[in-house]
Amino acid sequence: MKSKRQRSRWLALFLGGLVALTAPVSLYLVLTSSSVSADSDSKEAAGEASANPRAEYWRAVRHGVEGYSAVTGPEANVLIQDSGQTWRELRNGPGLTISAWLMAAVLLAVGLLQIFKGTWKLDYRTGKTIPRWSVFDRVIHWGLTVTFILLALTGLGLLFGRYVLMPLMGKEAFGAMSAVSKPVHDYVSPFFIAFLVLSVAAWMKYSFFKSYDWEWFKKVGGYLTREHVRAGFINAGEKVWYWFLFLVGVVVVVSGLLLLTPNFEWTRSTMQLSSLFHIASGIGLICFSFVHIYMATIGNEGTFEAMVGGEVDERWAQLHHDAWYDEVVAEQGSSGVKTESTAG
Amino acid sequence: MARMKFLCDSERCIECNGCVTACKNENEVPWGVNRRRVVTLGDGEPGEKSISVACMHCSDAPCAAVCPVDCFYTTDDGIVLHDKDICIGCGYCSYACPFGAPQFPEKEAFAVRGKMDKCTFCAGGPEEDGSEAEFEKYGRNRVSEGKLPLCAEMCATKALLAGDGDEVADIFRERSMKRSSRPDTWGWDVAYKDGSHEI
């Protein structure tokens, strides 16, 4: 009973943190729930005071009260911490199931789009190309890609491996693999952070929303009707991806850095919250990356070559990014568009 | 089959830390790790209470539940042990444990945690019983020699009891009746499915 009440208070705190606007509500919840438990505690203690005057101690201890210990170390003076149980239930429960279903749902949606609509092909190519991504853009993009995929695979291995890979590989082999993937996850992360910071800084100028982006959202980018909607250098969907990467990226980086530095002796509740935020933000990024990878490869003809060679076919720009194409033509005239011979 | 449990009698514990020292010495515990510790509540105030705490060898062990590589196992005696050859040092067990039992040596470069270390109920690990390798990684295997954990064996006031849960509970119940105190099996409600407040 007691642990459930404590757990619900903890959960209220956690959710309150997630939805920043509900801070007053969560404060109210914490205050009311703690006053309720204090009431019942004091009543119980009063009833049993004659049997053991220190009886209330054990209830307090159950809720993580601090004492003195000659043994030094982080939280060595706390006898029992309750939030570990909440963390366990959230991580092993919804942390696993919601993550799995979310990834499956996104993959299914992408798969259905490909099955029913197929690749969005170019009707023709003019053979002339327009420079789109500089060498610097491409280096940070692929740096981010490689580090992200390494982190995603090793992270998913640590979250789901025990349930998915271990039954197939056996405990020893999976343990040996994880002993490699855990340090890989740790040591790749600084490079991911560097590439993420560079990407966020480099591409912000493309990512502010314009009035025509609203039309793009209303028509879901024309992906269902196969009708080209006006878009700038990057379309509204890519802008959402950018801001998602930015904001959720901050969450994944901050929570990850906390988990990466246990030597700073963060409290266990900090680590538990970090773990949950890290799972949620990591899975969010993985899900969005499924859509991004699909759209940029088999989803649209002519998109992938932009990030490989740095240039796109003129027709691709006209169809997918007409506002940008108009700008290129207006600014540079025909000099912005290279002919096939010079593009090579 | 016995179901091993620890029980600390808070009416008897005098915070001498003998159990902590006995454990460190017997198991040659890594530097910076104390598998057992004594916590005093209301220190210096009238009626202060001390509790010696280590791994309680839970029935539904949270450490085992969150371990990404499933390196924990429970022996037939109900002792929760782990395999340091499989452990990857992620620290999740230490976040989940209510009692703060799993600890890390923290001696490696770049803040990398070594293999987790915790109380084994003096029952070693998966290596061959009494072998050098077992002692190196997990400490003494007294249980295989028919002995109980040294912390409890050396407790001067017999506050710390270790052994089969039923026998430990019987001893404690007898004590509680003699002194008309509340039979509080400290930590059992957290650690054991069948360990309600009643004994």
HADDOCK unambig.tbl for C-alpha pairs under 7 A between the chains (distance, minus, plus):
assign (segid A and resid 51 and name CA) (segid B and resid 181 and name CA) 6.24 0.50 0.50
assign (segid A and resid 51 and name CA) (segid B and resid 182 and name CA) 6.03 0.50 0.50
assign (segid A and resid 52 and name CA) (segid B and resid 181 and name CA) 6.35 0.50 0.50
assign (segid A and resid 52 and name CA) (segid B and resid 182 and name CA) 5.97 0.50 0.50
assign (segid A and resid 67 and name CA) (segid B and resid 39 and name CA) 5.97 0.50 0.50
assign (segid A and resid 67 and name CA) (segid B and resid 40 and name CA) 5.33 0.50 0.50
assign (segid A and resid 67 and name CA) (segid B and resid 41 and name CA) 4.54 0.50 0.50
assign (segid A and resid 67 and name CA) (segid B and resid 42 and name CA) 6.64 0.50 0.50
assign (segid A and resid 68 and name CA) (segid B and resid 39 and name CA) 5.44 0.50 0.50
assign (segid A and resid 68 and name CA) (segid B and resid 40 and name CA) 4.97 0.50 0.50
assign (segid A and resid 68 and name CA) (segid B and resid 41 and name CA) 6.42 0.50 0.50
assign (segid A and resid 68 and name CA) (segid B and resid 43 and name CA) 6.44 0.50 0.50
assign (segid A and resid 69 and name CA) (segid B and resid 38 and name CA) 5.79 0.50 0.50
assign (segid A and resid 69 and name CA) (segid B and resid 39 and name CA) 4.57 0.50 0.50
assign (segid A and resid 69 and name CA) (segid B and resid 40 and name CA) 6.20 0.50 0.50
assign (segid A and resid 71 and name CA) (segid B and resid 37 and name CA) 6.00 0.50 0.50
assign (segid A and resid 77 and name CA) (segid B and resid 39 and name CA) 5.72 0.50 0.50
assign (segid A and resid 79 and name CA) (segid B and resid 39 and name CA) 6.78 0.50 0.50
assign (segid A and resid 79 and name CA) (segid B and resid 99 and name CA) 5.84 0.50 0.50
assign (segid A and resid 80 and name CA) (segid B and resid 98 and name CA) 4.96 0.50 0.50
assign (segid A and resid 80 and name CA) (segid B and resid 99 and name CA) 4.98 0.50 0.50
assign (segid A and resid 81 and name CA) (segid B and resid 98 and name CA) 4.73 0.50 0.50
assign (segid A and resid 81 and name CA) (segid B and resid 99 and name CA) 6.69 0.50 0.50
assign (segid A and resid 82 and name CA) (segid B and resid 98 and name CA) 6.05 0.50 0.50
assign (segid A and resid 84 and name CA) (segid B and resid 95 and name CA) 5.79 0.50 0.50
assign (segid A and resid 84 and name CA) (segid B and resid 96 and name CA) 4.06 0.50 0.50
assign (segid A and resid 84 and name CA) (segid B and resid 97 and name CA) 6.16 0.50 0.50
assign (segid A and resid 84 and name CA) (segid B and resid 98 and name CA) 6.26 0.50 0.50
assign (segid A and resid 85 and name CA) (segid B and resid 96 and name CA) 6.14 0.50 0.50
assign (segid A and resid 87 and name CA) (segid B and resid 96 and name CA) 6.95 0.50 0.50
assign (segid A and resid 88 and name CA) (segid B and resid 62 and name CA) 6.94 0.50 0.50
assign (segid A and resid 88 and name CA) (segid B and resid 66 and name CA) 6.38 0.50 0.50
assign (segid A and resid 88 and name CA) (segid B and resid 96 and name CA) 6.22 0.50 0.50
assign (segid A and resid 158 and name CA) (segid B and resid 68 and name CA) 5.50 0.50 0.50
assign (segid A and resid 159 and name CA) (segid B and resid 68 and name CA) 6.54 0.50 0.50
assign (segid A and resid 162 and name CA) (segid B and resid 68 and name CA) 5.80 0.50 0.50
assign (segid A and resid 162 and name CA) (segid B and resid 69 and name CA) 5.76 0.50 0.50
assign (segid A and resid 162 and name CA) (segid B and resid 70 and name CA) 6.77 0.50 0.50
assign (segid A and resid 172 and name CA) (segid B and resid 86 and name CA) 6.64 0.50 0.50
assign (segid A and resid 175 and name CA) (segid B and resid 69 and name CA) 5.71 0.50 0.50
assign (segid A and resid 175 and name CA) (segid B and resid 86 and name CA) 4.93 0.50 0.50
assign (segid A and resid 176 and name CA) (segid B and resid 86 and name CA) 6.84 0.50 0.50
assign (segid A and resid 178 and name CA) (segid B and resid 88 and name CA) 6.83 0.50 0.50
assign (segid A and resid 179 and name CA) (segid B and resid 88 and name CA) 5.10 0.50 0.50
assign (segid A and resid 261 and name CA) (segid B and resid 111 and name CA) 6.63 0.50 0.50
assign (segid A and resid 263 and name CA) (segid B and resid 111 and name CA) 5.81 0.50 0.50
assign (segid A and resid 268 and name CA) (segid B and resid 95 and name CA) 5.29 0.50 0.50
assign (segid A and resid 271 and name CA) (segid B and resid 95 and name CA) 6.93 0.50 0.50
assign (segid A and resid 272 and name CA) (segid B and resid 95 and name CA) 6.43 0.50 0.50
